[in-house]
């Protein structure tokens, strides 16, 4: 991880309050792995914003991030346009464990703005000849994004809380329709991750946690989470954001 200037190549709205931004930078595009994040400085705000990496194109030297306009920082970030630059720390954190057996069947489970990091992961897994099945959950049809991108990776199930797109309910409601898989990876709201880890406790899995952060490098302890054995804490920014599903207490 190091401080870099990233050039905004494009910025556009792709769903309700959701922005896709493509950034150009040689160092970060060549070193980022699935599951890592960028810590982005927004003018006028003390704390940087942690934003997961949704995709990387090493040939074009670009990194794609997606974010939802939920506060003053992300709303201001959404006003930045092509040609502007961003002050970024990255790539930060530890990515997904990728030591899968050749030909493994992998289940990706994403919820809301937790979906983006799973796309870069899924694309990488397919490149390693893994079979990828995806379950993507959103609140409603207007919040849905990246459907075709995930469908290009393999079997994809869409779920919305109100049933306005795909299946009605939660991502866990379609587990019974999924064929056998070897390992799962998930990212999304804590209640969703709690339900998934409980329902799939017999499976090996990894979860990526989204949390407000201070320094982003493990110094301020603003984003700690209890270890599963109740013997201390893990720092989401430095030890994570990805953890084995049984490593922490949600």
C-alpha positions, 0 to 999 in steps of 0.5 A: 500500500502506498499513497498514489494519485489516480486519474478519473477516466469515467464516472457514471450512475449505474443504479439508484444512488450508485456510482461506478468510477474507473480510475487509472493508475499503474501501481495500484492496477498492477498490484491489487488483488480481489478483496482489497480496497482503496482509501480515498481522500475527499476534499473537505473531509478529515477521514478517507472513505474505504471503497472496495475494488470492483474490477481491475484491468492490468492491460489498461492500468485501470481500477474500478470502484463502485460506491453508494451516495449515503453521506456528504463524502460519497455525495461529494465524490460523486460530483468528481468527473473525468479528468480530475484526480483523487488522492488515494491510499492503496491497495489496502488490506488483505484480499480473498484466500484463493487456494482453491483446488483446480476445478472447484465450484465456488459460490459468491453471495453479495448484498447491496454495495457488498456486491462489487468486490465479488465481481473482481473475485469471480472474474479472477476465479473463472480465469483460474478455471473455477466454476462460479455460481453467484447469488446477488441480493438487493432491496429492489429493482432500481438498486440492481447492477452488474447483472450481465457481468455476473451472468458472464461468469456463470449461473447467477441468481438475483434476489430482491427484498420486494420481489421487483427483480428476480426472486423475492426475499433474501439471498439465503432463501435460494440456497436450496436451489443451488447445486453443491459447491466447495467454498463460498465467499460473501460480502454485504451487510452484517445481518446478511453475513450472520444469516449466511455463516449460520446457515452454511456453518458446515461449509468453508467460507470467507467473508469481507466486512464493510466498516467505517474506518479511521486511519485505514492502516491499523493504527487508530482501532476504529474498525475492530471486531471480536475474534471468534474465541473472545480473546481480543480483536481483529482490525478490519482495515489491516487484518481484513477486510476478508476473514475466514467465516469462523475467524471473527464474531459478527 
